[in-house]
Amino acid sequence: MFADMSTLIEGIATHPGESFREILPYALVGAMVLVAMHLILALCTRREVVRKSRWNLWEKLVYLASIGSVAMLGATAFFGLLRHGILEGWLLFAHMFGAGAFVVVLPVLAITWCEASRFGGRRGGEEDEDAAPRFSWIPKVMFWIILVSGLTVTLTMLLSMLPLYGTDCLHDLLDVHRYAGLVAVVATVFHFYTVVLQRFGLR
């Protein structure tokens, strides 16, 4: 087992593009296992339900649009790679459609949710002092990971469209794009899970 893991890590370091398809199932299953373990722990150590700050309609729409665009990007890319080894045809078309939505919604998400996701004390008048903070530290961390990885995903694709790079550099940009996309999807899963958990009064 450890030999296989060391071989996989070595493959990622030397041939990241070829190794991505191999590590993808491990990353997705690992994320689901962590979610399941945390859920069991949260249910076993359930605390008193506290009142949370309410979301307005705009915040809900932005959040759902973000979740939807990331879900479309992840589903089309990962299914295409795992099933066919390449992203093409209608899957590629759907992926590009999701990419357009993601490029629009990412800066809106940043503007809408950055204040609630910042670390540190509250500023005067921002939230109801009797309500619990909108996010615990886990979704806050995941939010900033989503922004950084999402920006990386966007920039790598935009740069690859410019007539500035050779074949090797384009392959490198694609590798960065894939791994940043995987990070964004996993972080989104964790963020969505912890937000749902908090809405039910769990931590």
Buried (B, 14 or more C-beta within 10 A) or exposed (E): EEEEEEEBEEBBEEEBEEBBBEBBEEBBEEBEEBBEEBBEEBEEEEEEEEEBBEBEEEBEBBBEBBBBBBBBBBBBBBBBBEEEEEBEEEBBEBBEBBBEBBBEBBEBBBEBBEEBBBEEEEEEEEBEEEEBBBBBEBBBBBBBBBBBBBBBBBBBBEBBEEEEEEEEEBBBBBBBBBBBBBBBBBBBBBBBBBBEBBEEBBB
